[in-house]
């Protein structure tokens, strides 16, 4: 018998915990701001901290930019608000739960 999920108690093959977390009522907030020397950065708040590094790595690769993720906040170098909404929707997040400011 395979491994058992610690959250739901189902076998890992049929576990739906990750999909349920993404469909949850959490709001994801995306906005841009200026940092040192007038550089634009895009900030993403509201993602699950457990998956933050994995999601950050995927987004940085897709957008061809640098950035960091810590403390529940992801900072991406450059202006990527519109592209981020599309990418997060493709990753399984509900479009209604993503606020672009």
C-alpha positions as CSV (number, residue, x, y, z in Angstrom):
1,X,0.0,0.0,0.0
2,X,1.2,3.5,-0.9
3,X,1.9,6.5,1.4
4,X,-1.0,8.1,3.3
5,X,-1.6,11.9,3.2
6,X,-1.2,13.4,6.7
7,X,-3.9,16.0,6.1
8,X,-6.8,14.0,4.7
9,X,-5.9,10.4,5.4
10,X,-6.3,9.3,1.8
11,X,-3.6,7.5,-0.3
12,X,-1.2,10.0,-1.9
13,X,-2.4,8.9,-5.4
14,X,-5.9,10.2,-4.9
15,X,-5.2,13.0,-2.4
16,X,-6.8,16.3,-3.4
17,X,-5.5,18.5,-0.6
18,X,-3.4,20.7,-2.8
19,X,-6.2,21.4,-5.3
20,X,-8.6,22.2,-2.4
21,X,-6.1,24.7,-0.9
22,X,-5.8,26.5,-4.3
23,X,-9.6,26.7,-4.6
24,X,-10.0,28.0,-1.1
25,X,-11.3,31.4,-0.1
26,X,-7.8,33.0,0.2
27,X,-7.4,36.2,-1.8
28,X,-4.2,36.8,-3.8
29,X,-3.2,40.4,-4.1
30,X,-0.8,41.5,-6.9
31,X,0.5,45.1,-7.2
32,X,3.5,47.1,-8.3
33,X,5.7,49.6,-6.5
34,X,8.9,51.4,-6.9
35,X,12.1,50.5,-5.0
36,X,15.6,51.9,-4.9
37,X,16.7,54.0,-7.8
38,X,13.2,54.0,-9.3
39,X,13.1,50.3,-10.1
40,X,9.7,48.7,-10.5
41,X,8.9,45.5,-8.6
42,X,5.7,43.4,-8.6
43,X,4.6,42.1,-5.2
44,X,2.4,39.0,-4.7
45,X,0.7,38.4,-1.3
46,X,-1.7,35.7,-0.1
47,X,0.0,32.6,-1.5
48,X,0.4,29.5,0.8
49,X,3.8,29.8,2.6
50,X,4.4,26.0,2.2
51,X,4.4,26.3,-1.6
52,X,5.8,29.8,-1.9
53,X,9.3,28.9,-2.9
54,X,8.1,26.3,-5.5
55,X,5.6,28.8,-7.0
56,X,8.2,31.6,-6.9
57,X,10.7,29.5,-8.8
58,X,8.1,28.6,-11.5
59,X,7.0,32.2,-12.0
60,X,10.5,33.6,-12.1
61,X,11.4,31.0,-14.8
62,X,8.2,31.8,-16.8
63,X,8.7,35.6,-16.6
64,X,12.5,35.5,-17.1
65,X,13.0,37.8,-14.0
66,X,14.7,37.7,-10.7
67,X,13.0,38.0,-7.3
68,X,12.7,36.6,-3.8
69,X,10.0,34.9,-1.6
70,X,9.9,35.1,2.2
71,X,7.5,35.9,4.9
72,X,4.5,35.0,2.8
73,X,5.4,37.7,0.2
74,X,6.9,37.2,-3.2
75,X,8.8,40.1,-4.9
76,X,9.5,39.9,-8.6
77,X,11.7,42.3,-10.5
78,X,9.9,44.3,-13.1
79,X,6.3,45.0,-14.1
80,X,4.4,41.7,-14.4
81,X,0.9,42.3,-13.0
82,X,-1.1,41.2,-16.1
83,X,1.1,38.2,-16.9
84,X,1.0,37.0,-13.3
85,X,-2.8,36.7,-13.2
86,X,-2.7,34.5,-16.4
87,X,0.1,32.3,-15.0
88,X,-1.5,31.8,-11.6
89,X,-4.8,30.9,-13.3
90,X,-3.0,28.3,-15.4
91,X,-1.4,26.9,-12.2
92,X,-4.9,26.2,-10.8
93,X,-5.8,29.3,-8.8
94,X,-9.3,30.7,-9.3
95,X,-9.4,33.9,-11.3
96,X,-12.0,35.4,-9.0
97,X,-9.6,35.1,-6.0
98,X,-6.8,37.1,-7.7
99,X,-6.9,40.9,-7.2
100,X,-4.6,43.0,-9.5
101,X,-4.0,46.5,-8.3
